[in-house]
């Protein structure tokens, strides 16, 4: 099972780990426990992913409108030049 560290306020997924122990160790060493938390990836996907929401962007090459998650990295966003230059 996979475990994730996520931001408690924005619900954005920060990092994934193979074990709960590894996630908790990383949380205690690198992150503020008041701002971040650990949960299973399945639980995060079910409870928190819908809260992040989606945004509408225009595809750079075609001009079509598409919906992407708000936490999509720029390299995976079809409205960015970085996406098309990779």
trRosetta pair geometry for C-beta under 8 A, 3 or more apart (Angstrom, degrees):
i j d omega theta_ij theta_ji phi_ij phi_ji
1 20 7.9 10 92 -42 111 93
1 40 5.9 -35 165 -142 122 113
1 41 7.3 -173 176 26 75 97
1 42 7.4 -63 -152 -4 105 112
2 16 5.5 -8 -179 -168 118 110
2 17 7.0 147 -162 75 69 41
2 18 6.5 -50 -110 -115 67 36
2 40 7.2 105 83 -165 52 67
2 41 4.0 16 89 -13 102 137
3 16 7.3 143 79 -158 40 59
3 17 5.0 -26 68 66 90 94
3 18 7.8 2 23 92 85 12
3 19 6.7 -17 15 125 123 19
3 20 4.8 127 -58 -94 158 57
3 22 7.5 150 57 65 121 87
3 23 4.1 -103 109 -21 123 152
3 38 5.8 21 169 -175 118 101
3 39 6.9 -179 -154 97 80 24
3 40 5.6 -60 -103 -107 70 45
3 41 6.5 -127 -94 -31 17 78
4 13 5.2 -45 -177 -143 140 98
4 14 7.3 138 175 45 87 66
4 15 6.9 165 -152 85 67 40
4 16 5.2 -32 -97 -100 81 65
4 17 7.3 170 -87 19 31 76
4 23 7.0 6 31 -127 2 139
4 38 7.2 166 84 -146 38 58
4 39 6.3 -20 60 65 83 70
4 40 7.6 56 15 159 82 15
4 41 5.2 99 -23 -90 110 71
4 44 5.1 -28 51 -21 135 161
5 13 7.8 106 76 -164 48 56
5 14 4.6 -51 97 62 94 115
5 15 5.0 12 40 51 109 86
5 17 7.5 60 -22 -10 91 111
5 23 5.8 -179 -53 -163 87 97
5 26 6.5 -107 -44 99 143 115
5 27 5.6 178 -112 -83 122 95
5 31 6.3 160 -177 -5 141 164
5 36 5.4 19 179 174 100 123
5 37 7.3 166 -150 83 61 28
5 38 5.7 -33 -95 -92 65 72
6 11 6.0 1 167 -163 126 43
6 12 6.4 173 -156 84 81 35
6 13 5.3 -42 -99 -101 95 46
6 14 6.0 177 -102 0 32 88
6 36 6.8 163 82 -152 30 77
6 37 6.2 -26 62 63 78 77
6 38 8.0 138 17 -102 74 25
6 39 6.7 -29 17 28 119 105
6 44 5.9 157 -40 -127 146 126
6 48 6.3 71 164 124 165 168
7 10 4.5 15 95 47 131 92
7 11 6.5 -66 75 -14 78 11
7 12 4.9 20 26 47 117 83
7 14 6.4 109 -36 -48 81 110
7 35 6.4 -29 -142 159 77 84
7 36 5.9 -48 -100 -99 46 74
8 11 7.7 12 -165 -74 16 52
8 34 7.8 -91 23 151 146 43
8 35 6.1 -154 24 -176 105 32
8 36 6.5 -153 -20 -99 87 19
8 37 5.5 80 -74 -8 97 110
9 35 7.1 -38 -4 -152 105 75
10 52 7.6 51 159 -115 76 80
11 48 4.1 -169 -163 -171 117 109
11 49 7.7 -159 147 -70 121 24
11 51 4.9 81 17 86 170 119
11 52 5.5 -131 92 -68 113 81
12 52 6.6 101 -86 -114 63 117
12 71 4.8 158 -128 -108 100 139
13 16 7.4 14 174 -58 117 85
13 44 6.4 91 -92 162 105 146
13 71 7.0 123 31 133 81 157
14 31 7.4 98 111 -93 167 145
14 36 6.6 -25 1 -132 152 127
15 23 7.8 172 97 -125 95 84
15 26 6.8 -94 91 134 142 152
16 41 6.6 28 -129 -85 107 122
17 20 7.6 133 96 -89 120 18
17 22 4.2 -169 -175 97 131 111
17 23 4.0 -166 40 -64 143 83
17 26 6.6 -172 -69 11 139 137
18 22 6.3 46 52 31 72 149
19 22 4.4 97 62 4 90 102
19 23 7.0 -155 95 -4 51 84
20 23 5.7 -56 -151 38 35 112
20 24 6.2 31 153 -17 68 108
20 38 6.7 113 -154 150 76 133
20 40 7.6 -41 -86 -81 104 77
21 24 5.9 -58 -146 38 29 108
21 25 6.3 31 155 -20 65 106
22 25 5.8 -53 -146 34 30 111
22 26 6.4 27 156 -15 64 106
23 26 5.9 -57 -149 39 30 109
23 27 6.2 34 151 -24 64 108
23 38 4.5 127 131 -134 121 127
24 27 5.4 -49 -144 34 33 117
24 28 6.4 29 158 -16 65 105
24 38 5.6 -78 -76 -8 69 166
25 28 6.0 -59 -150 38 29 106
25 29 6.3 14 157 -9 65 114
26 29 6.0 -67 -142 45 29 103
26 30 5.6 -22 179 23 70 118
26 31 7.2 43 135 2 74 107
27 30 7.2 -72 -117 52 14 79
27 31 5.1 -54 -147 53 55 115
27 33 6.5 80 155 -96 104 78
27 36 6.1 -154 -138 107 97 116
27 37 7.6 34 -137 -141 144 19
27 38 5.5 -95 -45 -47 150 111
28 31 7.9 -9 -30 52 12 75
28 33 7.1 16 -101 -66 59 113
31 35 6.9 -126 173 74 94 98
31 36 4.2 -33 158 41 137 148
32 35 4.3 50 82 21 110 109
32 36 6.3 115 67 11 60 93
33 36 6.8 -74 -118 62 26 74
33 37 7.7 71 -163 -87 61 60
39 43 4.7 -107 163 86 114 124
39 44 5.2 140 89 -58 116 89
39 47 7.9 -69 152 49 161 129
39 48 7.8 127 60 -7 150 133
40 43 4.4 90 59 8 88 105
40 44 6.9 -154 91 -7 44 85
41 44 5.6 -52 -145 37 33 113
41 45 6.2 34 156 -21 66 106
42 45 5.8 -54 -147 36 29 111
42 46 6.3 22 157 -14 64 110
43 46 5.9 -61 -145 41 29 107
43 47 5.9 -4 169 8 68 117
44 47 6.6 -72 -131 52 21 89
44 48 5.0 -41 -160 40 63 118
44 49 6.6 85 141 -38 70 89
45 48 7.7 -23 -55 52 10 76
45 49 5.0 8 -146 -14 44 136
46 49 7.5 69 2 24 11 105
47 50 7.8 -103 162 30 19 97
47 51 7.7 -4 144 -10 59 117
48 51 5.4 -59 -158 33 50 116
48 52 7.0 60 149 -34 74 93
49 52 5.9 -42 -160 11 40 115
49 69 7.9 -54 -166 -126 88 136
50 53 7.8 47 168 -67 43 47
52 69 5.9 25 114 -167 129 103
52 70 5.4 -156 161 44 90 106
52 71 5.6 -57 -166 -9 139 113
53 69 7.5 130 93 -149 38 63
53 70 5.3 36 80 -18 83 126
54 67 4.7 27 163 180 135 105
54 68 6.5 159 -155 82 86 23
54 69 5.7 -64 -104 -99 69 40
54 70 6.6 -151 -116 -35 17 77
55 67 7.2 159 79 -150 27 64
55 68 6.3 -26 62 66 77 74
55 69 7.8 42 17 153 79 14
55 70 5.3 93 -18 -91 108 74
56 65 5.4 6 -177 -174 109 108
56 66 7.2 161 -150 82 63 29
56 67 5.6 -38 -94 -94 66 67
57 65 7.3 159 83 -149 29 61
57 66 6.2 -25 65 64 78 78
57 67 8.0 133 19 -110 73 21
57 68 5.8 -13 14 17 120 115
57 77 6.4 -50 129 -170 177 99
57 78 6.8 146 104 65 124 80
57 79 3.9 -114 169 -25 121 140
58 63 6.1 -15 -177 -153 109 42
58 64 7.1 159 -152 81 64 28
58 65 5.7 -38 -96 -93 66 63
58 66 7.9 131 -114 18 20 74
58 79 5.5 88 65 -112 54 114
59 62 4.7 11 94 46 126 93
59 63 6.6 -45 68 11 81 13
59 64 4.9 13 23 55 120 80
59 65 7.7 -139 -3 -75 81 15
59 66 6.0 61 -49 -2 98 117
59 78 4.6 -24 -120 133 80 122
59 79 6.4 -102 -101 -78 24 66
60 78 6.4 -149 7 155 86 66
60 79 5.6 134 -47 -144 85 36
60 80 7.1 -103 -43 43 135 13
60 81 6.8 148 -132 -79 166 53
60 83 7.4 154 11 64 130 114
60 84 5.8 -101 72 -28 138 140
61 78 7.9 -79 17 179 92 99
61 84 6.4 140 -45 -108 113 140
66 78 6.4 36 46 51 142 134
68 72 4.6 -35 156 -12 119 158
68 76 7.8 162 -157 120 137 92
68 77 6.3 163 99 -120 171 76
68 78 7.6 171 -54 18 138 89
69 72 4.9 130 67 -44 79 91
72 76 5.3 -118 -178 88 97 108
72 77 5.4 125 118 -75 118 87
73 76 5.1 74 64 18 81 101
73 77 7.2 -138 101 -22 39 93
74 77 5.3 -52 -143 21 38 121
74 80 5.0 106 -173 -83 84 176
74 82 5.3 53 135 52 101 145
74 83 7.4 -129 154 -45 58 88
75 80 7.6 -82 -86 83 22 139
75 82 5.3 -83 -101 133 59 119
75 83 6.2 139 -174 -85 35 63
75 86 6.4 64 -161 -43 97 151
76 83 6.6 84 -145 -108 7 107
77 80 4.5 67 85 -1 104 112
77 82 7.7 52 54 63 90 102
77 83 5.6 -131 73 -50 50 134
78 83 5.4 -140 -104 127 34 160
78 84 7.7 75 -151 -54 59 90
79 83 7.6 70 40 20 30 142
80 83 4.8 106 69 -5 86 100
80 84 7.6 -172 97 3 54 85
81 84 5.9 -67 -154 46 41 102
81 85 5.8 33 154 -21 76 115
82 85 5.9 -64 -138 39 27 106
82 86 6.7 35 163 -34 63 104
83 86 6.6 -59 -161 15 24 110
